[in-house]
């Protein structure tokens, strides 16, 4: 069971890497726009995170405050991606605060996972 949980943790990390990596490419590659790959990374990280939030026959209690905080941040990132994508479809540029907030919140979510015990 632990091996399966670790595989889901790996998938969760891959989702974060896809989200943050595609954001970083756009941030430091010239054009600042929202891509579908960011959506895919968010979906992968979110689904794997929800799977990790289920009790896997572990001996310790889950930190539901941490899980809830990370879920709220995930939803805010999703909202920012939706706002940016809607603006792009209308031909307008993605607002800088929205674009930068996506990257900041993605790193914040990873930092919470690592540092919050």
HELIX and SHEET records of a PDB file:
HELIX    1   1 UNK A    2  UNK A   28  1                                  27    
HELIX    2   2 UNK A   36  UNK A   52  1                                  17    
HELIX    3   3 UNK A   64  UNK A   89  1                                  26    
HELIX    4   4 UNK A   96  UNK A  115  1                                  20    
END                                                                             
